[in-house]
Amino acid sequence: MKHYTHIIRYSIVGFLLCGALTCSAALSSVSAQDKGSALTPAKERERDPFVPYKPSVKPKVNKVVATPIPIPSIQERISRYKAQKMAAMNAQLPAPKPTTALILSEMQVIGIFRTPRGFAAMVEATPIHLSYVVYPGEMFYNGQLVAIEENRLVFRNETRWTDGRRETSVEIKPLRQPDAVTESLATTRSTTGAEAAPEADPAKEEKAAAPAKQ
C-alpha cells in the first residue's frame, strides 16, 4: 500500500513540473511576439494584407564632391602678405618674401644667371609688372621652386581640395624668348640707318690715293 502511495506522489509531482515548464514556454513565446510586434513599424503592422508588400525606399544622400579650393585674387594675396609682414616685424621675425603672394601661372622667367650661391633666376610677376631674383627653395603661393637649370625653372605645384587633400605635380617654366616684334623693329632700324649713310665719292678716293706733286 505504501508503495502505491509513493508512486502516486511522484506522478503528481511530475505532472506539476510538466505544467510549469509548459506555462513558462508559452509565456516566453508570447513575450517574443510582443517584442517583435514592438520592433515592427506601425505602417507594416497596419498594411493591407491583400496588397503586395513593398519595402520602404531609403532617401538618397547626396555625396559632397570635392573641388579645388579657388585661389584668391592678386589684391587679396598682396593684402594678406602685407599683414603677415607686419606681424613678423612686430614679433621681430624674418619677414616672408613677396613671392609668397604669387602663383606660378602669373610668372615669366626673364633671365637665368650664375651667382656664388649657384644658379639664380629673374622672374617677372605679370599682374603687377615687378621682377624678383629667386633661388632654389623659394616658396610661392601654390608651389615651390625646386631647381634652376640653364634654360628653365622646375617647380612643384600644389593643388588644395575642399576635402583636405593636397595634390602635387611638376611644372616647368622655360626661359622667355626674345619678342619677335622687338627683333623685327631692331632689324628695320639698323637697315634704315645703313641706307641713310652717305655714299663714298670715287673721285675723292682717287685724289686721296694719288701721290702729291713735287
SERO-4910 file (N, C-alpha, C, O; in steps of 0.05 Angstrom, whole numbers):
BEGIN
 pado doro    nc1    nc2    nc3   cac1   cac2   cac3    cc1    cc2    cc3    oc1    oc2    oc3
  Met    A     17    -24      0      0      0      0     17     25      0     12     44    -15
  Lys    A     38     25     17     56     47     18     70     51     -9     75     73    -17
  His    A     76     29    -22     89     31    -48     72     45    -68     83     61    -83
  Tyr    A     47     41    -69     28     54    -88     26     84    -81     23    101    -98
  Thr    A     27     90    -55     25    118    -46     48    134    -57     44    156    -67
  His    A     73    123    -55     97    137    -66     95    141    -96    102    162   -107
  Ile    A     84    121   -110     82    123   -139     63    146   -146     68    161   -165
  Ile    A     41    147   -132     21    168   -137     33    196   -133     28    215   -148
  Arg    A     48    199   -110     60    225   -104     79    233   -126     79    256   -136
  Tyr    A     97    215   -135    116    221   -155    103    229   -182    112    246   -197
  Ser    A     80    215   -187     66    222   -212     54    250   -211     55    265   -231
  Ile    A     43    257   -187     31    284   -184     53    305   -187     49    326   -201
  Val    A     76    300   -175     98    320   -177    108    322   -206    114    344   -215
  Gly    A    109    300   -220    118    301   -248     98    317   -265    107    333   -282
  Phe    A     72    313   -261     52    328   -276     55    358   -270     52    375   -288
  Leu    A     59    365   -245     62    393   -238     86    406   -251     85    428   -261
  Leu    A    109    391   -252    133    402   -265    128    406   -295    136    426   -306
  Cys    A    115    386   -307    110    389   -336     92    413   -341     96    428   -361
  Gly    A     72    417   -324     54    441   -328     69    467   -325     65    486   -340
  Ala    A     88    467   -305    103    492   -301    120    498   -325    122    521   -333
  Leu    A    134    478   -336    151    482   -360    135    491   -384    143    508   -399
  Thr    A    111    479   -387     94    487   -409     85    516   -407     85    530   -427
  Cys    A     78    525   -383     70    553   -379     92    572   -384     88    593   -397
  Ser    A    117    565   -375    140    583   -379    146    585   -409    153    607   -419
  Ala    A    144    563   -424    149    564   -453    128    581   -467    135    596   -486
  Ala    A    103    579   -459     82    595   -471     87    625   -465     83    642   -483
  Leu    A     94    631   -441     99    659   -434    122    671   -450    121    694   -459
  Ser    A    144    655   -453    167    665   -468    160    670   -497    169    690   -509
  Ser    A    144    652   -510    136    656   -538    118    681   -541    121    696   -560
  Val    A    101    686   -521     83    709   -522    100    735   -520     95    754   -534
  Ser    A    119    735   -501    136    758   -498    153    764   -523    157    787   -531
  Ala    A    162    742   -536    178    745   -561    161    758   -583    170    775   -598
  Gln    A    135    749   -585    117    760   -604    112    790   -599    111    806   -617
  Asp    A    109    796   -573    104    824   -566    128    841   -574    125    864   -584
  Lys    A    153    831   -569    176    846   -576    178    850   -606    185    871   -616
  Gly    A    172    828   -620    174    830   -650    154    850   -660    159    865   -679
  Ser    A    130    850   -649    110    869   -658    117    897   -650    110    916   -665
  Ala    A    132    901   -628    140    928   -620    162    938   -638    162    962   -644
  Leu    A    179    920   -648    201    929   -666    190    933   -694    203    948   -709
  Thr    A    168    921   -701    158    924   -728    145    952   -731    130    959   -714
  Pro    A    152    967   -752    140    993   -755    110    992   -756     98    972   -765
  Ala    A     97   1014   -748     68   1015   -746     55   1012   -774     33   1000   -777
  Lys    A     69   1023   -795     57   1022   -822     56    993   -832     38    985   -846
  Glu    A     77    977   -825     78    950   -834     57    933   -819     46    914   -831
  Arg    A     52    939   -793     32    924   -778      3    930   -788    -15    914   -787
  Glu    A      0    955   -798    -27    964   -806    -32    961   -836    -53    968   -846
  Arg    A    -12    950   -851    -15    949   -880    -37    929   -887    -44    911   -872
  Asp    A    -48    933   -911    -70    916   -921    -58    889   -929    -39    888   -945
  Pro    A    -68    867   -918    -57    840   -925    -62    832   -953    -49    814   -963
  Phe    A    -80    846   -968    -86    838   -995    -69    854  -1015    -71    849  -1039
  Val    A    -53    873  -1005    -35    889  -1023     -7    877  -1021      3    872  -1000
  Pro    A      6    873  -1044     34    862  -1044     53    880  -1028     51    905  -1028
  Tyr    A     70    867  -1014     88    882   -996    110    896  -1013    121    885  -1032
  Lys    A    114    921  -1007    135    937  -1019    154    948   -998    144    963   -980
  Pro    A    179    942   -999    198    952   -979    200    983   -981    198    994  -1002
  Ser    A    204    995   -958    207   1024   -957    233   1032   -971    254   1020   -967
  Val    A    232   1054   -986    255   1064  -1001    269   1085   -983    257   1104   -975
  Lys    A    295   1081   -979    310   1100   -963    318   1124   -980    325   1121  -1004
  Pro    A    316   1148   -969    323   1171   -985    353   1171   -992    370   1164   -975
  Lys    A    360   1180  -1016    388   1181  -1024    402   1205  -1012    391   1227  -1011
  Val    A    425   1200  -1002    441   1221   -990    461   1231  -1012    477   1216  -1023
  Asn    A    459   1257  -1018    477   1268  -1038    505   1270  -1027    510   1281  -1006
  Lys    A    524   1258  -1042    552   1258  -1035    564   1285  -1043    559   1295  -1064
  Val    A    580   1295  -1025    594   1321  -1030    618   1315  -1048    636   1300  -1041
  Val    A    619   1328  -1071    640   1325  -1090    662   1345  -1084    657   1369  -1082
  Ala    A    687   1335  -1080    709   1352  -1074    717   1368  -1099    718   1358  -1121
  Thr    A    723   1393  -1094    732   1411  -1116    757   1426  -1107    761   1429  -1083
  Pro    A    773   1435  -1125    797   1451  -1118    789   1477  -1104    770   1490  -1112
  Ile    A    804   1484  -1084    799   1510  -1070    807   1533  -1088    829   1534  -1098
  Pro    A    789   1552  -1093    795   1574  -1111    817   1592  -1099    819   1596  -1075
  Ile    A    834   1602  -1117    856   1619  -1108    846   1648  -1106    833   1657  -1125
  Pro    A    853   1662  -1085    843   1690  -1082    856   1707  -1104    875   1700  -1117
  Ser    A    844   1731  -1107    855   1750  -1127    882   1760  -1118    890   1757  -1095
  Ile    A    896   1774  -1136    922   1784  -1130    921   1806  -1109    939   1808  -1092
  Gln    A    900   1821  -1108    897   1842  -1088    894   1829  -1060    906   1839  -1041
  Glu    A    878   1808  -1058    874   1795  -1032    900   1782  -1023    907   1783   -999
  Arg    A    915   1771  -1041    940   1758  -1033    961   1779  -1025    977   1774  -1006
  Ile    A    961   1801  -1038    980   1823  -1030    973   1834  -1003    990   1839   -986
  Ser    A    947   1837   -998    938   1847   -971    946   1827   -949    955   1835   -928
  Arg    A    942   1801   -955    950   1781   -936    980   1781   -931    989   1777   -908
  Tyr    A    995   1785   -952   1024   1786   -949   1033   1809   -932   1051   1807   -915
  Lys    A   1021   1833   -936   1027   1856   -920   1021   1851   -891   1036   1859   -873
  Ala    A    998   1838   -885    991   1833   -857   1012   1813   -845   1020   1817   -822
  Gln    A   1020   1793   -860   1040   1774   -849   1067   1788   -845   1081   1782   -825
  Lys    A   1074   1805   -863   1099   1820   -860   1099   1838   -835   1118   1839   -820
  Met    A   1076   1851   -831   1074   1868   -807   1075   1852   -781   1087   1860   -762
  Ala    A   1061   1829   -781   1062   1812   -757   1090   1801   -752   1098   1800   -729
  Ala    A   1105   1794   -773   1132   1785   -769   1150   1807   -759   1167   1802   -742
  Met    A   1146   1831   -768   1163   1854   -758   1157   1859   -729   1175   1865   -714
  Asn    A   1131   1858   -721   1124   1863   -693   1136   1841   -675   1143   1846   -652
  Ala    A   1137   1816   -685   1148   1794   -670   1178   1791   -673   1190   1773   -662
  Gln    A   1191   1810   -688   1220   1810   -693   1229   1784   -705   1248   1771   -697
  Leu    A   1213   1775   -726   1219   1751   -741   1225   1758   -770   1216   1780   -779
  Pro    A   1239   1741   -784   1243   1747   -813   1217   1749   -828   1199   1733   -825
  Ala    A   1215   1770   -844   1191   1775   -859   1189   1756   -883   1210   1749   -894
  Pro    A   1165   1747   -891   1163   1730   -915   1171   1745   -940   1169   1770   -940
  Lys    A   1179   1731   -960   1186   1743   -985   1162   1750  -1002   1141   1737   -999
  Pro    A   1163   1770  -1019   1140   1777  -1035   1130   1755  -1054   1107   1755  -1062
  Thr    A   1148   1736  -1061   1140   1715  -1079   1119   1697  -1066   1105   1682  -1081
  Thr    A   1115   1697  -1040   1095   1680  -1027   1067   1689  -1034   1048   1674  -1030
  Ala    A   1064   1713  -1046   1037   1722  -1054   1032   1717  -1084   1010   1724  -1094
  Leu    A   1051   1704  -1098   1048   1700  -1127   1042   1671  -1132   1052   1653  -1118
  Ile    A   1026   1665  -1153   1021   1638  -1162   1039   1633  -1187   1048   1652  -1200
  Leu    A   1043   1608  -1193   1062   1600  -1214   1052   1610  -1241   1069   1617  -1258
  Ser    A   1027   1611  -1246   1017   1619  -1272   1020   1649  -1277   1015   1658  -1300
  Glu    A   1027   1664  -1257   1030   1693  -1260   1059   1702  -1265   1064   1725  -1265
  Met    A   1077   1683  -1269   1105   1689  -1271   1116   1682  -1299   1107   1664  -1312
  Gln    A   1136   1698  -1307   1152   1692  -1331   1181   1693  -1324   1190   1710  -1308
  Val    A   1196   1674  -1334   1225   1673  -1329   1239   1691  -1350   1239   1685  -1374
  Ile    A   1250   1713  -1341   1263   1732  -1360   1293   1730  -1360   1306   1743  -1376
  Gly    A   1305   1715  -1341   1334   1713  -1341   1343   1691  -1322   1331   1687  -1301
  Ile    A   1365   1678  -1330   1378   1658  -1313   1408   1664  -1313   1420   1667  -1334
  Phe    A   1420   1665  -1290   1448   1672  -1288   1461   1657  -1264   1447   1645  -1248
  Arg    A   1487   1656  -1264   1502   1642  -1243   1512   1662  -1222   1522   1683  -1229
  Thr    A   1510   1654  -1197   1519   1670  -1175   1537   1653  -1157   1539   1629  -1161
  Pro    A   1551   1666  -1137   1567   1649  -1119   1550   1628  -1104   1561   1608  -1095
  Arg    A   1524   1633  -1102   1507   1613  -1089   1497   1592  -1108   1483   1573  -1100
  Gly    A   1504   1594  -1134   1494   1576  -1154   1476   1590  -1174   1478   1615  -1176
  Phe    A   1460   1575  -1188   1442   1588  -1207   1420   1604  -1193   1410   1596  -1172
  Ala    A   1414   1627  -1205   1392   1644  -1196   1376   1652  -1221   1385   1649  -1244
  Ala    A   1352   1661  -1217   1334   1668  -1239   1320   1694  -1233   1315   1701  -1210
  Met    A   1314   1708  -1254   1298   1733  -1252   1271   1727  -1263   1268   1719  -1286
  Val    A   1250   1730  -1246   1223   1725  -1255   1207   1751  -1253   1213   1768  -1237
  Glu    A   1187   1753  -1270   1170   1777  -1271   1142   1769  -1264   1131   1751  -1276
  Ala    A   1130   1783  -1245   1102   1779  -1238   1085   1796  -1258   1084   1820  -1256
  Thr    A   1072   1782  -1276   1057   1796  -1297   1034   1814  -1287   1030   1835  -1299
  Pro    A   1019   1807  -1265    997   1825  -1258   1007   1852  -1247    993   1872  -1250
  Ile    A   1030   1852  -1235   1040   1877  -1222   1065   1888  -1236   1074   1910  -1228
  His    A   1076   1874  -1255   1099   1883  -1271   1123   1889  -1253   1136   1910  -1256
  Leu    A   1128   1871  -1235   1152   1873  -1218   1169   1848  -1221   1159   1826  -1226
  Ser    A   1195   1852  -1218   1214   1830  -1222   1227   1823  -1196   1232   1840  -1179
  Tyr    A   1234   1797  -1192   1246   1787  -1168   1268   1767  -1175   1266   1752  -1195
  Val    A   1289   1766  -1159   1310   1746  -1161   1303   1723  -1143   1298   1728  -1119
  Val    A   1303   1699  -1153   1295   1676  -1138   1317   1655  -1139   1332   1654  -1158
  Tyr    A   1317   1638  -1119   1336   1616  -1116   1321   1590  -1111   1298   1591  -1104
  Pro    A   1334   1567  -1115   1320   1542  -1109   1311   1541  -1080   1326   1549  -1062
  Gly    A   1287   1531  -1076   1275   1530  -1050   1256   1553  -1044   1242   1554  -1024
  Glu    A   1255   1573  -1063   1237   1596  -1060   1208   1586  -1059   1199   1570  -1075
  Met    A   1192   1597  -1040   1165   1590  -1036   1146   1609  -1051   1152   1633  -1052
  Phe    A   1125   1598  -1063   1104   1614  -1076   1077   1606  -1064   1076   1589  -1047
  Tyr    A   1057   1620  -1073   1030   1615  -1060   1021   1587  -1065   1009   1575  -1047
  Asn    A   1025   1576  -1088   1016   1549  -1094   1038   1530  -1103   1033   1512  -1119
  Gly    A   1062   1535  -1093   1084   1517  -1101   1111   1525  -1090   1112   1543  -1073
  Gln    A   1131   1513  -1101   1159   1518  -1092   1178   1514  -1115   1174   1496  -1132
  Leu    A   1198   1531  -1117   1219   1528  -1137   1238   1506  -1129   1251   1507  -1108
  Val    A   1239   1485  -1145   1255   1462  -1138   1284   1464  -1149   1303   1458  -1135
  Ala    A   1286   1471  -1175   1312   1472  -1187   1313   1493  -1209   1292   1500  -1221
  Ile    A   1337   1503  -1214   1342   1523  -1235   1362   1510  -1255   1384   1503  -1247
  Glu    A   1354   1507  -1279   1372   1496  -1300   1380   1519  -1319   1373   1542  -1315
  Glu    A   1395   1512  -1339   1407   1532  -1357   1385   1548  -1372   1389   1571  -1378
  Asn    A   1364   1535  -1379   1343   1548  -1395   1315   1544  -1385   1296   1549  -1400
  Arg    A   1312   1535  -1360   1285   1531  -1350   1285   1529  -1319   1306   1526  -1307
  Leu    A   1262   1533  -1307   1258   1530  -1279   1238   1507  -1273   1219   1503  -1288
  Val    A   1244   1492  -1253   1227   1469  -1245   1213   1475  -1219   1226   1481  -1199
  Phe    A   1187   1473  -1219   1171   1480  -1196   1155   1455  -1187   1150   1437  -1202
  Arg    A   1148   1454  -1161   1129   1435  -1151   1103   1449  -1145   1101   1466  -1127
  Asn    A   1083   1443  -1161   1057   1456  -1159   1039   1441  -1140   1038   1416  -1141
  Glu    A   1025   1455  -1123   1008   1442  -1103    979   1452  -1106    974   1476  -1107
  Thr    A    961   1433  -1108    932   1438  -1111    918   1429  -1086    920   1406  -1078
  Arg    A    903   1447  -1073    888   1441  -1049    859   1437  -1056    847   1452  -1071
  Trp    A    847   1415  -1043    819   1408  -1048    803   1414  -1024    813   1417  -1001
  Thr    A    776   1416  -1028    758   1422  -1006    756   1400   -985    748   1406   -963
  Asp    A    763   1376   -993    762   1354   -973    788   1351   -957    792   1331   -943
  Gly    A    807   1370   -960    832   1369   -945    855   1356   -960    878   1357   -950
  Arg    A    850   1345   -983    872   1332   -998    891   1354  -1010    882   1376  -1015
  Arg    A    915   1345  -1015    935   1362  -1029    949   1346  -1050    961   1325  -1044
  Glu    A    946   1355  -1075    959   1341  -1097    982   1357  -1107    980   1382  -1110
  Thr    A   1005   1344  -1112   1029   1358  -1122   1035   1348  -1150   1030   1324  -1157
  Ser    A   1045   1366  -1166   1053   1359  -1193   1078   1376  -1201   1084   1396  -1187
  Val    A   1092   1368  -1222   1115   1382  -1231   1107   1402  -1253   1093   1395  -1271
  Glu    A   1116   1427  -1250   1111   1447  -1270   1137   1459  -1279   1154   1467  -1262
  Ile    A   1141   1461  -1305   1166   1471  -1316   1160   1497  -1331   1142   1499  -1347
  Lys    A   1177   1518  -1325   1174   1544  -1339   1200   1549  -1354   1221   1551  -1342
  Pro    A   1198   1551  -1381   1222   1557  -1396   1230   1586  -1395   1215   1603  -1388
  Leu    A   1255   1591  -1402   1265   1619  -1404   1250   1633  -1427   1248   1622  -1449
  Arg    A   1240   1657  -1421   1225   1671  -1441   1243   1679  -1464   1265   1691  -1460
  Gln    A   1234   1673  -1488   1250   1680  -1512   1245   1709  -1519   1224   1721  -1513
  Pro    A   1265   1722  -1533   1261   1750  -1542   1236   1753  -1559   1229   1735  -1574
  Asp    A   1223   1776  -1557   1199   1781  -1572   1206   1784  -1602   1224   1799  -1608
  Ala    A   1191   1770  -1619   1196   1772  -1648   1190   1800  -1659   1204   1809  -1677
  Val    A   1171   1813  -1647   1164   1840  -1656   1187   1859  -1651   1194   1876  -1667
  Thr    A   1198   1857  -1626   1221   1874  -1619   1245   1869  -1637   1258   1888  -1646
  Glu    A   1250   1844  -1644   1272   1838  -1661   1268   1849  -1689   1287   1860  -1701
  Ser    A   1244   1847  -1700   1239   1858  -1726   1242   1889  -1727   1252   1900  -1746
  Leu    A   1233   1902  -1706   1236   1931  -1704   1266   1939  -1703   1274   1958  -1716
  Ala    A   1282   1924  -1688   1310   1930  -1687   1324   1925  -1714   1341   1941  -1721
  Thr    A   1316   1905  -1728   1327   1899  -1755   1320   1922  -1774   1337   1930  -1790
  Thr    A   1295   1931  -1773   1286   1953  -1791   1302   1979  -1786   1309   1993  -1804
  Arg    A   1306   1984  -1760   1321   2009  -1753   1350   2008  -1763   1360   2027  -1774
  Ser    A   1363   1985  -1760   1390   1982  -1770   1392   1985  -1800   1411   1997  -1810
  Thr    A   1373   1973  -1815   1372   1976  -1844   1368   2004  -1853   1381   2014  -1871
  Thr    A   1350   2018  -1839   1345   2046  -1846   1369   2063  -1842   1375   2081  -1858
  Gly    A   1383   2059  -1820   1407   2074  -1814   1429   2070  -1835   1443   2088  -1842
  Ala    A   1432   2045  -1846   1452   2039  -1866   1445   2053  -1892   1463   2063  -1906
  Glu    A   1419   2054  -1899   1412   2068  -1924   1415   2098  -1921   1421   2111  -1942
  Ala    A   1412   2109  -1899   1415   2138  -1895   1443   2147  -1895   1448   2171  -1898
  Ala    A   1463   2129  -1891   1491   2137  -1890   1500   2147  -1918   1493   2135  -1937
  Pro    A   1517   2169  -1920   1526   2180  -1946   1544   2160  -1960   1561   2147  -1948
  Glu    A   1541   2159  -1988   1558   2141  -2003   1585   2154  -2008   1587   2179  -2010
  Ala    A   1606   2138  -2011   1633   2149  -2015   1636   2158  -2044   1626   2145  -2062
  Asp    A   1651   2180  -2049   1656   2191  -2075   1681   2178  -2087   1703   2182  -2075
  Pro    A   1680   2164  -2110   1703   2151  -2121   1724   2171  -2129   1748   2165  -2126
  Ala    A   1717   2195  -2139   1737   2215  -2147   1753   2224  -2124   1777   2228  -2126
  Lys    A   1740   2228  -2101   1754   2237  -2077   1773   2216  -2068   1795   2222  -2058
  Glu    A   1765   2190  -2070   1782   2169  -2062   1807   2167  -2079   1829   2161  -2069
  Glu    A   1805   2172  -2107   1828   2172  -2125   1847   2194  -2119   1871   2190  -2118
  Lys    A   1836   2218  -2113   1853   2241  -2106   1869   2236  -2081   1892   2243  -2078
  Ala    A   1855   2223  -2062   1868   2217  -2037   1890   2196  -2040   1910   2197  -2026
  Ala    A   1886   2178  -2059   1905   2157  -2063   1929   2165  -2080   1950   2153  -2077
  Ala    A   1926   2187  -2098   1948   2196  -2115   1969   2209  -2099   1963   2223  -2080
  Pro    A   1996   2206  -2107   2017   2218  -2091   2018   2248  -2096   2011   2257  -2118
  Ala    A   2027   2263  -2079   2028   2292  -2082   2051   2300  -2100   2072   2288  -2098
  Lys    A   2047   2321  -2119   2067   2330  -2138   2087   2347  -2124   2081   2363  -2106
  Gln    A   2113   2344  -2133   2135   2359  -2121   2139   2385  -2137   2156   2401  -2130
***
